[in-house]
Amino acid sequence: MKQQLNTFRHFRHFRHFRRLRRSACIAVISMATCLGAAETGDAVPGSDPAESVLEQLRAANVARAALTAEQAAWDAERERILAVKSANDADIDSLTKEGSEVEAEHQQAAKQVASFEKADDLVPVHAQLDAIATTIVERLKAYAQTALPGAVTLPEHPGSLTFDEAVRCLDASERAATSASIDIISGQLGGVATAVKVLRVSGAVAWWVALDEHTAGTLTMADGTPQLQEVADQGQRRSIIRAIAILEGRRPAQFEVLPLPTPLALAPASAPAGVTP
């Protein structure tokens, strides 16, 4: 870049110098011719020698003004070129400096990564994180035995459990504990597996409705299995159906009073022979 600018500058200077020399020679020759003609009396017949000299002087002044204007233009162009060159040099220096800084940061980061990979201090940290992940998942599994369906999220691949996966399951379970959702599950209704649509509010209470919407009721958990309890009251059944439709967006919002689930009735113990329970 520097060599190209110097070559361009020398070329312009040489061309300008040639124009100056040519114009000066023309002016000198013209003045010499006029003066010689005035002295020797060889002027053009019918012309005033003094007037001819003045004309030549005027031409010389015009040529000198043109030379001055061209010199000013060249000076301005030279200043512009020098300014561009200076700016380019500054940009090159700045980019070179930034490139060196980036390369130094890259090398430093590579060294840190290599030191982290070889550091023995991280071994106990990883072991502790794995133990925490195992504890989180075990407690979630225990809670899932009594929690309502959909209230607990468990790892999809327990064999490759990581700390991040355990934290993800814990976060999802916490969000489920503060929200309402609708899921389709299979539960026990009178000892028969039945597919139902369940409305779960956080992890506290749930209601269900049959897929044909002929029956509805409340839901509880026993030994990790959903137990379906049918409500006999027609008004309560319709309230459950309407509440599920509202949450699904099939009905406008309105207040509904829903029945609370009742604990499962324990089967009576076998009475001794001859004793009426």
N, C-alpha and C positions, 0 to 999 in steps of 0.2 A: 504494500500500500504506500509506504513512504517513498520507495523508488519510483512508482508510477507518478506520484504527485510532483517529485523533483523533475522528472522528465517532462511532464506537462508544463511546469513553470518555466523551464529552460527554453522549451519550444516557443511559448508565447512571448517570452522576453526577446528571443532572437528575431521573431517575426516583427515585433513592435520596433525593434532597433532598426531593421531594414526599412520600414516605412518612414521612420524619422529621418534616416539618412537620405532617402530618395527625395522627400519633400524639401529638406534643407538644400540639397543640390539644385533642385529646380528653382527655388527662390534665389539662390546665389547667382545662378547662371542668368536668370532674368534681369536681376539688378545690374549685373555686370554688363549685359548687353545694352541695357538702356543708358547706363552711364557712358559706355563707350560710344554709343551713337550720339549722345549729347555732346561729348567732347570732340568727336571727329566731324560732327556735322552731317553724319550719314543717316539722320532720322528720316522717317517716312515723310515725303513731301506733303505739305499742307497740315502737318501735325505739330503741336507745341511740344518741344522736348520736355519742358517742366511738367506738363500735364501727363506725358507718357511715364515719366519717373514716378509721379504720384500714383498713377494706376498700378504700376509695378509694386510700389510700396504697399498699396491697399491689398493687392493680391498676396504679398508676403505676410501682411497682418492676418489675412483670412487663413492662410496656411498655418501660421503660428497658432491662431486660435483653435484650428482643427487639431493640431498636434497637442495643444494643451488639454483639449477635451478628451482626446484619445488617451492621453497620459493619465488623466483623472479616472477615466473608465477602467483603465488597466489597473490602477492602484486600488480601486474599489473591488475589482474582480480578484486581485491578489489577496486582499484582506479577507474576502469571503472564502477563498480557497484555504487560506491559512486557518480561518475559524473552523471550517469543516474538518480539516486535518486534525486540529487540536481536539475537537469534540470526538472524532473517531479514535484518536489516541487515548482519550480519557475513558471512552467506552471499552476499548480493548483492555486497558489496565483494570477497570472495574470488573469486567467479566473474568479476566484471568484470576483476580483475587477471589471472586466468588467461587469460581471453579475449584480453586485450591482449598477454600474453606469447606465446600461440600465434600470434596474427596477426603479431607481430614476427618470430618464428621462420620462419613461412611466407614472409614477404617476404624475409628473409635467404636462405632456401634458393632462392627464385626468382632472386634476384640471382646466387647462386653458379652455378646451372644456366646462366643466361644467359652468365655469364663463361666457363664451361667450353666452351659451344658456340662462343663467339667466339675462344677462345684459340688462337693460332697455335702454341703450344708443343706441342700434342697432335698436330699433323700429322706430325712426325718419329717420334713414338711409335707412331702407327698404322702408318706405313710399316715400322717395325722389327718390329712384331708380325706384319704380313702376310708379311714376309720369313722370320721364324721359322716361321710356319705352313707356308709353302711348303717350307722345308727339312725339317720334320718329316714331311710327307706324302711327299716324294720319297724319304726314307730308308725309310719304311714300305713304299713300293712296291718298292724294291730288295730289302728283306728278304723281301717276300711272294713273290719269285721262287724262293726256296729254302726258305721256311718251310712247315711242314705246313699243310694246309687248316684254316681256322678260327683259326689262330694270330695272324693279323694282321687288324686292322679298318681299312678304308679309308673315306674320305668318300663319302657317298651322292651328293652333288652337287659334284663337283670344280670345276665352273665358278663356284660361289659360295662358295669356301673362305673360312672365317674362322678366327681364332686359336682361338676356343672350340671349333670343330669339329675342328681339328687336335689340340688337347689331349684332347678326348673320344676320338678314335681312338687316341691314344697310351696313354691310361689303359686302354681296353678291351684293347689288345694286351698291356699289362703284366699285366692280370688273367688273360688267356688263357695267358700264359707260366707261371702258377703254379697252373693248374687242369687238370682232366681233363674231356673232353666227348665226346659222340657226335654225329656229323653224317652225313648221307647225301650223297655226292658222286659225281661221275663221274670214273673214272680209266682208264688204259690198262692192259689186261691182254692181253699177247701182241699188241699193236697194235690191239686192239679196245676201243672205248669201253664201259665196263661200270659200271653203277650199283652201288655198294656202301655198306655201313654202316661208318663209320670210328670207331675208338676212338683219340683223341689224348690223350696225356699231356704237358701243357705244350706246348712247341714242339720237343721233342726226339725223340720216337718215336711211331709210330702203327701200328695194326694194322687190318685190314679183314676183313669177312666178307660174302659174297654175300647178297643179299636172300633167297634160298632156303636159305641156310646150308649149301650143299653144298661150297663152297670158302671158304678163308680164307688169310690171309697177312699180310705186312708191307707197309708203304708208304714210299716215298721220293719226293723231288721232283727233277725234271729239267726245266730251262728253264720253270719255272712250271707244269708239268703233273704231276699225281700219277701215279706209276708203281707198279703193283700187282705184287707178287711173291708167288706162291702157295707155300705150304709143302706139302711132300709127306708129312711125318709126320702120321699120323692123330691121335696124342696131342697134338701142338702145335696142330693145327687145332681140336680139341675144346676145348683150353685157351683159345684166342682166342674161340671162340663163347661159352664159359661166362663169360669176363671181361666181354664186352659185355653179356650177360644180367644179370650182377651189377650193373654200373653202371646199367643201365636199371631195376633193381629187380625183375626177373623171377626172380631166384634169390637165395638167402641168401648173405651175404658169406663168402668163404673165400679162401685163398691159391691163386694160380695162377702157374705159371712160364710166361712167354711168350718166344718166340724173338726174338732181336734181328734187325733188318733188316740185310741184306747189301748192300754197294754194288752198283750196277748194273754188270753185266758189259759191258765195252766190246766192240763188234763187232770181229773181227779184220780187220786191213788186208788189202787184196787182194794176193795173192802174185804175183810176176812169173811170166811164162809159163815152164813147164818146171820150176818150183820147187815142191816139196810143202811146205806150211806145217807 
